[in-house]
Amino acid sequence: MNFKLGKGVLSLNHYVIRPITVQDVPFLWEMLFESLYVPKGQEPFHKDVIKEPFLTKYVEDWGREGDRGYIAVNSEGQSIGSITIRHFDEDNKGFGYISKDIPELGMALRPEYRGKGIGTALLTMLFKEMKEKGIKRASLSVDPNNLAAVNLYQRFGFKEVGMVDTSLTMVADL
């Protein structure tokens, strides 16, 4: 892959990674739904699940202090994946919540773009920004059966620190 960095944009042969803008919020809702892991053979979630308060917190009011992220866009200009970090607190914990000073990471790709290195590129961009901003740790939540995601996160230094419902909570030191 050829990486060309410039002004917060990572350009590759077949896609570009750029910072999230307010116009991307509808796509973030789509990616929230895509982030819900469904094992093969199981019935997928109904789209309305993302309207539940335990999930809306991941996108609602996007752009508040500390919200950061990137969108991957294909050569046709279509958004194909996203990565975000967002801070939560004791009164509004995410599934990967550790503490109010550790942002929770969320990532998803359209199914047809998985396994092509885009998730690695998104994580690379976000980790670079977090380090530049002095963010020392990040957490996330992932279904332990989503082995591709678990393996990717482990490659970036995420380690299991607990379980919430059926999801692993993982933390990485930056």
Protein Blocks (a to p, Z undefined) as FASTA:
>chain_A
ZZddeehiacdfkbccddddfklmmmmmmmmmmmpccdehiacddfklmmpmklmmmmgo
phiehiacdddddfkopafbdcddddddfklccfklcbfklccddddddfklgonlmmmm
mmmmmmmmmmmnopabdcddddfklmmlmmmmmmnopacfbdehjaccddddZZ
